[in-house]
Amino acid sequence: MAKPDVFNTMLTKENLSEAFRRALNDMTDEQINARFAEIEEKIAVLEKEIQEWTKS
């Protein structure tokens, strides 16, 4: 059985558990999906602008 890598985060077990709990509860799936949609839209706009610039 493989042994997990140990990383020194300088956090106690309680601090680490709290950090994971907060990270998992910060955003809902809908919020994450909406954010990805916004990012994809911005990328599409930038790609279009790049295509227009390279045509000149």
Jmol script that loads the backbone (N, CA, C; Angstrom):
load data "model"
ATOM      1  N   MET A   1       0.848  -1.190   0.000  1.00  0.00           N
ATOM      2  CA  MET A   1       0.000   0.000   0.000  1.00  0.00           C
ATOM      3  C   MET A   1       0.882   1.238   0.000  1.00  0.00           C
ATOM      4  N   ALA A   2       0.557   2.181  -0.859  1.00  0.00           N
ATOM      5  CA  ALA A   2       1.351   3.410  -0.963  1.00  0.00           C
ATOM      6  C   ALA A   2       1.144   4.280   0.265  1.00  0.00           C
ATOM      7  N   LYS A   3       2.214   4.936   0.659  1.00  0.00           N
ATOM      8  CA  LYS A   3       2.123   5.863   1.787  1.00  0.00           C
ATOM      9  C   LYS A   3       1.849   7.259   1.259  1.00  0.00           C
ATOM     10  N   PRO A   4       0.982   8.021   1.917  1.00  0.00           N
ATOM     11  CA  PRO A   4       0.701   9.389   1.445  1.00  0.00           C
ATOM     12  C   PRO A   4       1.887  10.311   1.690  1.00  0.00           C
ATOM     13  N   ASP A   5       2.042  11.307   0.833  1.00  0.00           N
ATOM     14  CA  ASP A   5       3.055  12.337   1.046  1.00  0.00           C
ATOM     15  C   ASP A   5       2.617  13.204   2.207  1.00  0.00           C
ATOM     16  N   VAL A   6       3.555  13.583   3.037  1.00  0.00           N
ATOM     17  CA  VAL A   6       3.260  14.441   4.183  1.00  0.00           C
ATOM     18  C   VAL A   6       3.773  15.841   3.868  1.00  0.00           C
ATOM     19  N   PHE A   7       2.891  16.828   4.006  1.00  0.00           N
ATOM     20  CA  PHE A   7       3.262  18.207   3.760  1.00  0.00           C
ATOM     21  C   PHE A   7       3.150  18.978   5.061  1.00  0.00           C
ATOM     22  N   ASN A   8       4.153  19.777   5.358  1.00  0.00           N
ATOM     23  CA  ASN A   8       4.127  20.586   6.569  1.00  0.00           C
ATOM     24  C   ASN A   8       3.421  21.893   6.258  1.00  0.00           C
ATOM     25  N   THR A   9       2.165  21.985   6.651  1.00  0.00           N
ATOM     26  CA  THR A   9       1.375  23.186   6.381  1.00  0.00           C
ATOM     27  C   THR A   9       1.474  24.203   7.505  1.00  0.00           C
ATOM     28  N   MET A  10       2.128  23.807   8.595  1.00  0.00           N
ATOM     29  CA  MET A  10       2.256  24.661   9.786  1.00  0.00           C
ATOM     30  C   MET A  10       0.892  24.904  10.431  1.00  0.00           C
ATOM     31  N   LEU A  11      -0.094  24.056  10.123  1.00  0.00           N
ATOM     32  CA  LEU A  11      -1.418  24.169  10.708  1.00  0.00           C
ATOM     33  C   LEU A  11      -1.663  22.983  11.640  1.00  0.00           C
ATOM     34  N   THR A  12      -2.441  23.225  12.668  1.00  0.00           N
ATOM     35  CA  THR A  12      -2.851  22.122  13.526  1.00  0.00           C
ATOM     36  C   THR A  12      -3.906  21.310  12.800  1.00  0.00           C
ATOM     37  N   LYS A  13      -4.220  20.138  13.315  1.00  0.00           N
ATOM     38  CA  LYS A  13      -5.281  19.330  12.704  1.00  0.00           C
ATOM     39  C   LYS A  13      -6.590  20.109  12.686  1.00  0.00           C
ATOM     40  N   GLU A  14      -6.854  20.836  13.765  1.00  0.00           N
ATOM     41  CA  GLU A  14      -8.089  21.621  13.845  1.00  0.00           C
ATOM     42  C   GLU A  14      -8.101  22.738  12.808  1.00  0.00           C
ATOM     43  N   ASN A  15      -6.949  23.431  12.659  1.00  0.00           N
ATOM     44  CA  ASN A  15      -6.856  24.494  11.660  1.00  0.00           C
ATOM     45  C   ASN A  15      -7.060  23.947  10.253  1.00  0.00           C
ATOM     46  N   LEU A  16      -6.449  22.808   9.975  1.00  0.00           N
ATOM     47  CA  LEU A  16      -6.548  22.208   8.652  1.00  0.00           C
ATOM     48  C   LEU A  16      -7.981  21.760   8.367  1.00  0.00           C
ATOM     49  N   SER A  17      -8.627  21.158   9.347  1.00  0.00           N
ATOM     50  CA  SER A  17     -10.019  20.741   9.184  1.00  0.00           C
ATOM     51  C   SER A  17     -10.915  21.947   8.937  1.00  0.00           C
ATOM     52  N   GLU A  18     -10.686  23.011   9.680  1.00  0.00           N
ATOM     53  CA  GLU A  18     -11.480  24.228   9.504  1.00  0.00           C
ATOM     54  C   GLU A  18     -11.265  24.829   8.114  1.00  0.00           C
ATOM     55  N   ALA A  19     -10.032  24.830   7.646  1.00  0.00           N
ATOM     56  CA  ALA A  19      -9.727  25.371   6.316  1.00  0.00           C
ATOM     57  C   ALA A  19     -10.458  24.575   5.235  1.00  0.00           C
ATOM     58  N   PHE A  20     -10.434  23.245   5.331  1.00  0.00           N
ATOM     59  CA  PHE A  20     -11.140  22.422   4.358  1.00  0.00           C
ATOM     60  C   PHE A  20     -12.642  22.642   4.448  1.00  0.00           C
ATOM     61  N   ARG A  21     -13.176  22.696   5.664  1.00  0.00           N
ATOM     62  CA  ARG A  21     -14.613  22.899   5.837  1.00  0.00           C
ATOM     63  C   ARG A  21     -15.045  24.211   5.196  1.00  0.00           C
ATOM     64  N   ARG A  22     -14.268  25.275   5.444  1.00  0.00           N
ATOM     65  CA  ARG A  22     -14.619  26.579   4.881  1.00  0.00           C
ATOM     66  C   ARG A  22     -14.499  26.575   3.366  1.00  0.00           C
ATOM     67  N   ALA A  23     -13.443  25.964   2.839  1.00  0.00           N
ATOM     68  CA  ALA A  23     -13.250  25.930   1.389  1.00  0.00           C
ATOM     69  C   ALA A  23     -14.385  25.170   0.701  1.00  0.00           C
ATOM     70  N   LEU A  24     -14.812  24.087   1.296  1.00  0.00           N
ATOM     71  CA  LEU A  24     -15.877  23.296   0.694  1.00  0.00           C
ATOM     72  C   LEU A  24     -17.229  23.977   0.759  1.00  0.00           C
ATOM     73  N   ASN A  25     -17.405  24.887   1.682  1.00  0.00           N
ATOM     74  CA  ASN A  25     -18.702  25.526   1.859  1.00  0.00           C
ATOM     75  C   ASN A  25     -18.757  26.962   1.336  1.00  0.00           C
ATOM     76  N   ASP A  26     -17.672  27.434   0.738  1.00  0.00           N
ATOM     77  CA  ASP A  26     -17.635  28.819   0.274  1.00  0.00           C
ATOM     78  C   ASP A  26     -18.574  29.079  -0.900  1.00  0.00           C
ATOM     79  N   MET A  27     -18.636  28.149  -1.855  1.00  0.00           N
ATOM     80  CA  MET A  27     -19.432  28.364  -3.052  1.00  0.00           C
ATOM     81  C   MET A  27     -20.286  27.140  -3.335  1.00  0.00           C
ATOM     82  N   THR A  28     -21.480  27.388  -3.827  1.00  0.00           N
ATOM     83  CA  THR A  28     -22.333  26.280  -4.254  1.00  0.00           C
ATOM     84  C   THR A  28     -21.916  25.850  -5.657  1.00  0.00           C
ATOM     85  N   ASP A  29     -22.380  24.693  -6.080  1.00  0.00           N
ATOM     86  CA  ASP A  29     -22.097  24.228  -7.445  1.00  0.00           C
ATOM     87  C   ASP A  29     -22.617  25.228  -8.474  1.00  0.00           C
ATOM     88  N   GLU A  30     -23.788  25.801  -8.206  1.00  0.00           N
ATOM     89  CA  GLU A  30     -24.365  26.768  -9.141  1.00  0.00           C
ATOM     90  C   GLU A  30     -23.482  28.012  -9.252  1.00  0.00           C
ATOM     91  N   GLN A  31     -22.941  28.451  -8.127  1.00  0.00           N
ATOM     92  CA  GLN A  31     -22.056  29.620  -8.151  1.00  0.00           C
ATOM     93  C   GLN A  31     -20.774  29.320  -8.909  1.00  0.00           C
ATOM     94  N   ILE A  32     -20.233  28.133  -8.691  1.00  0.00           N
ATOM     95  CA  ILE A  32     -19.012  27.740  -9.403  1.00  0.00           C
ATOM     96  C   ILE A  32     -19.278  27.655 -10.896  1.00  0.00           C
ATOM     97  N   ASN A  33     -20.391  27.031 -11.282  1.00  0.00           N
ATOM     98  CA  ASN A  33     -20.731  26.916 -12.704  1.00  0.00           C
ATOM     99  C   ASN A  33     -20.961  28.288 -13.332  1.00  0.00           C
ATOM    100  N   ALA A  34     -21.611  29.190 -12.611  1.00  0.00           N
ATOM    101  CA  ALA A  34     -21.838  30.541 -13.121  1.00  0.00           C
ATOM    102  C   ALA A  34     -20.507  31.261 -13.316  1.00  0.00           C
ATOM    103  N   ARG A  35     -19.593  31.076 -12.393  1.00  0.00           N
ATOM    104  CA  ARG A  35     -18.275  31.728 -12.506  1.00  0.00           C
ATOM    105  C   ARG A  35     -17.517  31.187 -13.713  1.00  0.00           C
ATOM    106  N   PHE A  36     -17.568  29.857 -13.913  1.00  0.00           N
ATOM    107  CA  PHE A  36     -16.915  29.277 -15.086  1.00  0.00           C
ATOM    108  C   PHE A  36     -17.539  29.808 -16.374  1.00  0.00           C
ATOM    109  N   ALA A  37     -18.835  29.985 -16.393  1.00  0.00           N
ATOM    110  CA  ALA A  37     -19.509  30.529 -17.576  1.00  0.00           C
ATOM    111  C   ALA A  37     -19.022  31.949 -17.863  1.00  0.00           C
ATOM    112  N   GLU A  38     -18.871  32.754 -16.817  1.00  0.00           N
ATOM    113  CA  GLU A  38     -18.355  34.120 -16.985  1.00  0.00           C
ATOM    114  C   GLU A  38     -16.943  34.089 -17.562  1.00  0.00           C
ATOM    115  N   ILE A  39     -16.117  33.210 -17.040  1.00  0.00           N
ATOM    116  CA  ILE A  39     -14.730  33.104 -17.508  1.00  0.00           C
ATOM    117  C   ILE A  39     -14.695  32.658 -18.969  1.00  0.00           C
ATOM    118  N   GLU A  40     -15.519  31.666 -19.313  1.00  0.00           N
ATOM    119  CA  GLU A  40     -15.566  31.188 -20.696  1.00  0.00           C
ATOM    120  C   GLU A  40     -16.012  32.294 -21.643  1.00  0.00           C
ATOM    121  N   GLU A  41     -16.969  33.102 -21.214  1.00  0.00           N
ATOM    122  CA  GLU A  41     -17.443  34.210 -22.036  1.00  0.00           C
ATOM    123  C   GLU A  41     -16.331  35.238 -22.267  1.00  0.00           C
ATOM    124  N   LYS A  42     -15.593  35.548 -21.217  1.00  0.00           N
ATOM    125  CA  LYS A  42     -14.485  36.504 -21.343  1.00  0.00           C
ATOM    126  C   LYS A  42     -13.406  35.960 -22.269  1.00  0.00           C
ATOM    127  N   ILE A  43     -13.123  34.675 -22.167  1.00  0.00           N
ATOM    128  CA  ILE A  43     -12.128  34.058 -23.043  1.00  0.00           C
ATOM    129  C   ILE A  43     -12.575  34.151 -24.494  1.00  0.00           C
ATOM    130  N   ALA A  44     -13.840  33.882 -24.748  1.00  0.00           N
ATOM    131  CA  ALA A  44     -14.361  33.954 -26.124  1.00  0.00           C
ATOM    132  C   ALA A  44     -14.212  35.364 -26.683  1.00  0.00           C
ATOM    133  N   VAL A  45     -14.518  36.370 -25.881  1.00  0.00           N
ATOM    134  CA  VAL A  45     -14.383  37.761 -26.321  1.00  0.00           C
ATOM    135  C   VAL A  45     -12.922  38.066 -26.631  1.00  0.00           C
ATOM    136  N   LEU A  46     -12.029  37.654 -25.754  1.00  0.00           N
ATOM    137  CA  LEU A  46     -10.600  37.912 -25.973  1.00  0.00           C
ATOM    138  C   LEU A  46     -10.077  37.182 -27.202  1.00  0.00           C
ATOM    139  N   GLU A  47     -10.524  35.945 -27.413  1.00  0.00           N
ATOM    140  CA  GLU A  47     -10.099  35.209 -28.605  1.00  0.00           C
ATOM    141  C   GLU A  47     -10.561  35.907 -29.872  1.00  0.00           C
ATOM    142  N   LYS A  48     -11.776  36.440 -29.857  1.00  0.00           N
ATOM    143  CA  LYS A  48     -12.297  37.165 -31.018  1.00  0.00           C
ATOM    144  C   LYS A  48     -11.469  38.421 -31.274  1.00  0.00           C
ATOM    145  N   GLU A  49     -11.115  39.134 -30.209  1.00  0.00           N
ATOM    146  CA  GLU A  49     -10.300  40.347 -30.357  1.00  0.00           C
ATOM    147  C   GLU A  49      -8.917  40.010 -30.906  1.00  0.00           C
ATOM    148  N   ILE A  50      -8.352  38.910 -30.454  1.00  0.00           N
ATOM    149  CA  ILE A  50      -7.038  38.489 -30.945  1.00  0.00           C
ATOM    150  C   ILE A  50      -7.122  38.153 -32.413  1.00  0.00           C
ATOM    151  N   GLN A  51      -8.165  37.461 -32.820  1.00  0.00           N
ATOM    152  CA  GLN A  51      -8.343  37.119 -34.232  1.00  0.00           C
ATOM    153  C   GLN A  51      -8.456  38.373 -35.088  1.00  0.00           C
ATOM    154  N   GLU A  52      -9.178  39.385 -34.589  1.00  0.00           N
ATOM    155  CA  GLU A  52      -9.320  40.636 -35.322  1.00  0.00           C
ATOM    156  C   GLU A  52      -7.998  41.369 -35.421  1.00  0.00           C
ATOM    157  N   TRP A  53      -7.222  41.350 -34.352  1.00  0.00           N
ATOM    158  CA  TRP A  53      -5.905  42.040 -34.362  1.00  0.00           C
ATOM    159  C   TRP A  53      -4.934  41.361 -35.318  1.00  0.00           C
ATOM    160  N   THR A  54      -4.982  40.047 -35.379  1.00  0.00           N
ATOM    161  CA  THR A  54      -4.024  39.325 -36.229  1.00  0.00           C
ATOM    162  C   THR A  54      -4.395  39.415 -37.705  1.00  0.00           C
ATOM    163  N   LYS A  55      -5.630  39.803 -38.015  1.00  0.00           N
ATOM    164  CA  LYS A  55      -6.046  39.986 -39.407  1.00  0.00           C
ATOM    165  C   LYS A  55      -5.471  41.272 -39.986  1.00  0.00           C
ATOM    166  N   SER A  56      -5.205  42.229 -39.129  1.00  0.00           N
ATOM    167  CA  SER A  56      -4.730  43.550 -39.585  1.00  0.00           C
ATOM    168  C   SER A  56      -3.306  43.486 -40.071  1.00  0.00           C
TER     169      SER A  56
END
end "model"
wireframe off; spacefill off
backbone 0.3
color backbone group
